[in-house]
Amino acid sequence: MFTAQLKQEVEPIIEAIYEDGFIQGMIRGDLSKEAVIHYLKADHLYLNEFAKIYSLLIPKLDDKEGIKFLLEQIDFVMNGEVTAHYTLADYAQVDYKEIIKDGEWYPSSDHYIKHMYFNAYRYSDAAFTICAMAPCPYVYQQLALKMKERHDFTGNPFKDWVDFYAVEMKPLMEHLDGWVDAFANTASEAERDILAKNFKESCIHEKRFFDMAFTQQTWESVVV
């Protein structure tokens, strides 16, 4: 299947994210609290825009089930995924609402969300945007599964975060994969190339997002 091949091709990117400082700090349980706060400030805004992009796809659909799925995902992004955020805020020992009241767009998160918006406005079929969005849940799922498989998280302050993404992303990915595979089956070679490019680029954006948090990237720091 098309998505299965895509996932094989991006595996080195996911492994590189796993080896980077943010995830390794979670595995050790000593990730800097400043990096966690930086991540939450950016990810709160990112998820808000992620939900808005889902809403942009609704007019592109004619089937009731597809529209229902998008509405469910908007609710999950806005109300379900915050569970993982609270785990991180508890680790940082700062009230979550206090952290996100001053959310910020940093260079890497800014570039990432604009990549998705471009596809939402550029292409009439939702599959192109879905391919730009799917790496977000997929990367988190794969990182969490690798973390659980390779390490014992008993007593680790990030255990609930890992457990959440190891479980909650499975039904979502099954739906997104089926959606993209169905479109790819009848798409032209040029269209499949765009789908693949969108997916791979978003995996790279995921890596840059985690790096952004770990290094506490700002607009000023990228020119130093």
N, C-alpha and C positions, 0 to 999 in steps of 0.2 A: 504493500500500500504506500501511497505517496507520503503520508505523515511518518510512517515507520522509517522510510529512507531518510527523511529530514532529520529525524531524531538520531539516527546513526551518524549523520554528518556533523551534528552539533555537539556530540558527546565530548570531544576534546575541549570545547569551550566550557561546558558544564564542569568538567574535571578541573579546569583551570580556576573557575570560580571557587570550587571546593577547596583548592589549595591556597587561595588568597587569604589575606589577613583577617577579614571580617568573619568568615566561616570558621577558620581555624581558631579564632578567639572565642567563638561560641562553643566549639568543641572542647576547648580547654576550660571554659567557664570564666575566662579572665578578659573578655573583650572590654575595651575601655568604655566607660559610661558616656564619655563625650561622643564617641563614635555612634553609640546607640541613640543618643538624643539627636544627633545630626541626621541619622537614618530616619527616625520617626518624623522629624520636621518635614523632610522631603517626601516620605512615603505617604503621609497623610494627604498631602496635596495631590500626589500622583494618583492615589486611589479615587479621590474625588473626580479627577479628570477621566480616569479609566471608566468610571460609571457613566459619565456624560458621553463618552465615545460609544459605549453600548447603546445609549439612547439614540445616537445618530444612525445606528444600523437598523432600527425598527422600521423606518419608511422604506428600506431596501428589501423588506421581506413581505411575502404574500401569505405564508402559512401561519396558522394560529399557534401551532406548537413552537415554531421558531420565535415568534414574538413573546410567547409565555416564557420561554427559556431566557431571553434577554432581560425581561422584567425581573425574573428570579435572580439573575446574576447581578443586576443593579442593586437589589436588596442585599445580596450576600456581600458584595464589595463594600457597601455602605454600613452594614450592620453586623455581618458575620466575621469578616476578616479582622475587625477591630480586636477580636479576642487575642490574636497573636500580638497585636500592638501593646495590649495591656501587659502581656508577659514581659515584653522588653522594657516598658515603663517601670514595672515593678523592680526589674533588675537595676535600672538606673536610679531607683529610689527618688523619682520625681513624678508628681501627679501628671497623668497623661494629658489631661485637658490643659494643664499649664504648658506642657511641651508644645502642643500643636497650635496653641493660640497665635504663635508667631512662626507658622510654617514658612519655609523659604524654598524658592526655586534656585537650585544650583546648576552649573553648566551641564552636567551629565544627565540629571533628571529632566532638565528643560529640553535637551536634544531628544531624549527618549520619547517624551509625550508628544512632541511635535511630529516625530516619525509616524506615530499612530494616527494623529489628526490628519496628516497629509493623505494617508491611505483612505481614511473615512470620507474625505472630500473629493479625492481624485478618482476613485473607482465606484462604479454603480453596484457591483456585486459585493456583498458583505464579506465574502471569503477572503478577499485581499486584506481587509482590515483585521479579520479574525487571525490571519496568519501573522500579523504584526503584534497581536495581543496575546495569542496562545503561549508564547515563550514565558510570559510572566508566571502563570500558574505552573507550567511545565518545569521550568528551572527550579522553582521553589519545591515542587514535589520531588524532583530528582535529588536535590541537595539533601532534603530531609531523609529520604530513603537511604542515601549513602551514609549519612551521619548515624542513623539507627543501626545500619548493617555493620559498620566499622567500629562503633564505639558504644560503650555502656553509659547511658545518660542518667543513671540512678544518681540522684543528688545534684545533678547539673542544673543551674538556674534557668537554662534554656530548654529544658526537657519538654515543657508544654508547647513551646514554639515548634519544636521538631515534630512532636506527635500531631499537632494540628495540620501541618503541611504534608505530612506523610499519609494522612488519611483523607482530608477534606478535598484534595485536588483530583482524586481519582474519577468520580462521576463527571466532573467538569471536563477533564481531559478526554474522556470517552466521547462526550457529546461534541466537543470541538474537533476532535480527530475525524469523527464521522462526517461532520459538516464539510470540512476541508477536503476529505477524500472524495466525497460525492461530487463536489465541484471540479476537483482535479481530474476525475474520470472523463469528463466531457470537455475539459479546457484545452486550449491550444498549447503548443510547446512554449510559446512566448508567455502565455498567462501562467503556466506552471513555473516558469523561470522567475516571474515576479513574486509568486507565492513563496518560493524557496528563498529568494533574496530577502523578503520581508521577515521571514521566520529567523533566518540566520542573523540578520542585522539586529533584531530584537534580543537575541541571545547575547550578542556583544554588548548591547545597551545594558542588559542585566549585569554583566560583569563590571561595566563602568559604574553602574549605580552602587554596587557594593563597595567598589574601590573608592568612590566618592565619599561614602559614609566613613570608611576606615581612615582615609586621609583627611577627612573633614574639609573637603573641597569647598572653596568659595570662588566667586567670580574673580576676586583679586588674586587668589593663589594660582590660577591657571596661567597667569602672565608673569609670575615671579620666576 
